[in-house]
Amino acid sequence: MADSTLKDRIGLMDSEEKMKAVDELEPSEESVEILAGLLEDESHPVRFKAADKLAEFGKMSLERLIEIMDTAEGEVRRYATFALKKIGDPGVVDHFIGALEDEDWGVRKFAARSLGELGDKRAVEPLIGALEDEDWGVKLVAVRSLGDLRDPRAIEPIKKARRKGDKDFKKAANKSLKKIQS
């Protein structure tokens, strides 16, 4: 279905039609490019659907998604981060670690969650650093991810961050500490 005119046709469609067209795309380099373009669509459901389809394409999408993470605007990077997280390739750990320093809180949050799910111990120190993030949601996800990683290096930093956190953060910190210490 992906041909040189498909990209133009999709551009003229309404959101519902775009989502149907995304469902019909078969894995190909052209489809990856079409989907990458849709990550910038004005419709959030279309963006989400495109990110989900890129994740479904798996390794074929990796290089393009990493490029988007490195160059696109904040909200577009969020969708790329979401797709990379769903792919779950261990080779993207370094990109997620770097994304913990992103200016966009949504990118940092997805990156922190992804690092916990991927289970790579290289993420422990960067996630400890994320406990000091200015965004509450990023801190919360970081403490949960540290619990998922179950690395004893995180115990003292979590205890320290717990002192400054609100009730929900303290609850998440206590759960993570239990996971690590069990």
C-alpha positions in Angstrom: 0.0 0.0 0.0 2.9 2.4 0.6 3.7 4.2 -2.6 4.9 7.7 -3.4 1.4 9.1 -3.6 0.2 7.5 -0.4 2.0 10.0 1.8 0.3 12.8 -0.1 -3.1 11.1 0.1 -2.8 10.5 3.8 -1.9 14.2 4.3 -5.4 15.1 2.8 -7.3 12.7 5.0 -9.2 13.5 8.2 -8.0 12.0 11.5 -10.3 8.9 11.3 -9.2 8.1 7.8 -5.5 8.5 8.7 -5.9 6.1 11.6 -7.5 3.5 9.2 -4.7 4.1 6.7 -2.1 3.5 9.4 -3.7 0.2 10.2 -3.2 -0.9 6.6 0.5 0.0 6.3 2.8 -2.9 5.8 6.4 -2.9 7.2 8.6 -1.0 4.7 11.0 1.9 4.8 8.4 4.0 3.0 5.8 3.1 5.7 8.3 4.1 8.4 8.8 7.5 6.8 5.0 8.0 6.4 4.5 7.1 10.1 7.4 9.3 11.2 5.7 12.2 9.5 2.4 11.4 11.2 4.1 11.8 14.6 3.8 15.5 13.8 0.1 15.3 13.0 -2.2 17.8 14.7 -4.3 14.9 16.1 -3.0 13.2 19.2 -4.8 9.9 18.4 -3.2 9.9 15.0 0.2 10.5 16.6 -0.4 7.7 19.1 -1.5 5.3 16.4 1.5 6.1 14.3 3.9 5.6 17.2 2.1 2.3 18.0 2.5 1.1 14.4 6.2 2.1 14.4 6.7 0.0 17.5 4.9 -2.9 15.8 7.4 -2.6 12.9 10.1 -3.2 15.5 13.8 -3.1 14.5 12.9 -1.7 11.1 11.8 1.6 12.9 14.7 1.8 15.4 17.1 4.0 13.5 14.4 6.5 12.4 12.9 6.7 16.0 16.3 7.4 17.5 16.8 10.1 14.9 13.5 11.6 15.8 14.4 11.5 19.5 17.6 13.4 18.8 16.2 16.1 16.5 12.4 16.6 16.7 10.4 18.9 18.9 9.4 17.9 22.5 6.0 16.4 21.9 7.1 14.5 18.8 10.1 13.1 20.9 7.5 11.8 23.4 5.8 9.7 20.8 9.2 8.4 19.5 10.2 7.6 23.1 6.9 5.8 23.6 7.5 3.7 20.4 11.0 2.9 21.4 9.8 1.8 24.8 7.3 -0.6 23.2 10.0 -2.1 21.0 12.0 -2.8 24.1 15.3 -3.2 22.3 18.2 -3.3 24.8 20.3 -1.3 22.3 18.4 1.9 23.1 19.4 2.0 26.7 22.0 4.7 26.1 19.4 6.8 24.2 17.0 6.6 27.1 19.7 7.5 29.6 20.5 10.6 27.5 16.8 11.3 27.3 16.7 11.7 31.1 18.3 15.1 30.5 15.8 16.1 27.8 14.1 19.5 28.2 10.7 18.0 27.8 9.3 16.4 31.0 7.2 13.8 29.0 10.3 12.5 27.2 12.2 12.3 30.6 9.2 10.4 32.1 8.9 7.9 29.2 12.7 7.4 29.3 12.7 6.7 33.1 9.9 4.2 32.7 11.6 2.5 29.8 14.8 2.1 31.7 13.0 0.4 34.5 11.3 -2.0 32.1 14.4 -2.8 30.1 16.2 -3.9 33.3 19.7 -2.7 32.4 21.8 -1.9 35.4 23.6 0.9 33.6 20.4 2.9 34.2 20.7 2.9 38.0 23.0 5.9 38.5 21.1 8.1 35.9 17.8 7.1 37.5 19.2 8.1 40.9 20.0 11.5 39.3 16.4 11.7 38.1 15.2 11.6 41.7 16.2 15.2 41.7 14.2 16.1 38.6 12.1 19.3 38.7 9.0 17.4 37.6 7.2 15.4 40.2 6.0 12.8 37.6 9.6 12.1 36.5 10.7 11.6 40.1 7.8 9.2 40.7 8.6 7.1 37.6 12.3 7.2 38.5 11.7 5.8 42.0 9.5 3.1 40.6 12.0 2.2 37.9 14.7 2.0 40.5 12.6 -0.5 42.4 12.1 -2.5 39.2 15.9 -2.6 38.8 16.4 -3.9 42.4 19.9 -2.6 42.7 21.1 -1.9 46.3 23.0 1.3 45.1 19.6 3.0 45.0 18.6 2.4 48.7 20.2 5.4 50.2 19.3 7.9 47.4 15.7 6.7 47.6 15.6 7.2 51.4 17.0 10.7 50.9 14.5 11.6 48.2 11.7 10.1 50.3 12.2 12.7 53.0 11.4 15.5 50.5 8.5 13.8 48.8 4.8 14.0 49.2 2.6 11.1 50.4 2.3 9.5 47.0 6.0 9.7 46.4 6.8 8.3 49.9 4.4 5.4 49.2 6.2 4.6 45.8 9.6 5.0 47.5 8.6 2.5 50.2 7.4 0.0 47.6 10.7 0.4 45.7 12.7 -0.1 48.8 10.8 -3.3 49.7 11.5 -4.6 46.2 15.2 -3.9 46.4 15.6 -5.3 49.9 13.6 -8.5 49.3 
